[in-house]
Amino acid sequence: MEKNKLVLENISKMFGDGDTQVKVLDQVSLQVKAGEFVAVVGPSGSGKSTFLSIAGALLTPTSGRILIGGKDLGQLSPKHLNRIRLEKIGFMFQSSNLIPYLTVRDQLLLIAELTGKKKKEAERKADELLERLGLSHRKNNYPENLSGGERQRVAIARAWMNNPEIILADEPTASLDSERGRAVVEMLADEVKRSQKAAVMVTHDKRMLDLCDRIVYIEDGKLSEMSA
């Protein structure tokens, strides 16, 4: 097992052309080990979401290197990058981004189908996750019939469906009240330890930071460590 599941080395990101170029990230480096839950905090416009998008291979850095499970993403073809995103990374966003015409259970089964999982195995995994997250009684419901907290728990289950090595969460509690937000982050922290995943969470909510192993601060595109 790789000690560091996620490695970002000297990542810089520029947007724009010529004289209008803006440097959003400036020589940022981070290593996240198996079983480690890292929070990224900082003011609006500091580069947090760009950082997370690059970590998840959704954006290409202008310079620098990203390694997931020891593989340098810069050396992979677009096809292989898609497989990495589907199989190695679980994404969570501030809005649950559920598909409105799919039931709770089908949201999870779609992820398994995209990676070619056997139907019976996928159904067993989906039912196991929904039970663990207290959603079994909602498995045939559509997103419009769920509360905000339930929708975010479905998003967690979907992110875990393919047992990813890395979990990336962008403001996962933004649409939730304090109690439901705390419950969501506790679930994330528990899964990171239980399954030895590596997780990075971008958050504005300082009340959740005690659940994280490390806190890094980003401002003006630069990253620095904070004490938890």
Residue, then its C-alpha position, 0 to 999 in steps of 0.5 A: m500500500e502506498k503511504n501517500k495516496l495523494v501527492l501534489e508537487n509544486i502545483s501552479k495554475m494560471f488562467g487567462d492569456g498574455d497580460t491578463q493571466v492570473k496565477v490562482l495557485d503558486q507552487v502548492s504542494l501537499q501529501v495525504k496519507a492513507g487514513e488521513f483527513v485534511a481540511v483546506v481553509g481560506p478566504s473566498g477566491s483564494g484558490k481552494s476549489t481550483f486546488l481540489s479540482i486539480a487534485g481530482a484530475l478535473l483540471t490540468p495544472t499549468s505546472g507541477r505534478i499530481l500522483i494518485g496511488g503512485k501514478d503520475l497523472g501527467q503521464l496518463s492518456p485521457k482514457h486512463l484519467n477517466r478510469i482514475r476519476l471513476e475508480k480511485i476518487g470519490f467526489m462530494f460537492q456542496s450541492s448533492n448533484l443527484i440526478p433528479y430522475l433516478t431513485v436513491r438506489d439507482q444513483l449508486l448503481l449507475i456509478a457501478e455500471l459506469t465501471g463495469k461492476k457485476k449487477k449482483e455485487a453492485e446491488r449488494k454494495a449499494d444496499e450495504l451503504l444505504e443501510r449504513l447511512g440510515l437510508s434503506h427506507r429511502k432507497n426507492n425515493y427520488p431526490e425531490n422527496l428527500s431532506g437536505g441531509e438525506r440528499q447529502r448522505v446519498a451523495i456520500a454513499r455515491a462517492w463511496m460506491n466504488n470504494p475509492e482510495i481518495i475522497l474529495a469534498d468541496e464544502p459538503t456542509a454548505s447547504l446543511d444546518s449545523e447538526r446535519g453538517r456535523a453528522v455528514v463530516e463525522m461520517l466522512a471522518d469515520e470512513v477515512k479511518r475505517s477504510q484507510k482512505a485519504a480525504v481532502m475537504v474544502t470548508h468554510d465551517k470552522r466548527m468541523l475542523d476538530l474532526c480533521d487530522r490536519i488543516v492547511y490554509i490557502e491564501d493568494g494561491k499559497l498553501s501553509e500548514m495550520s495546527a489542528 
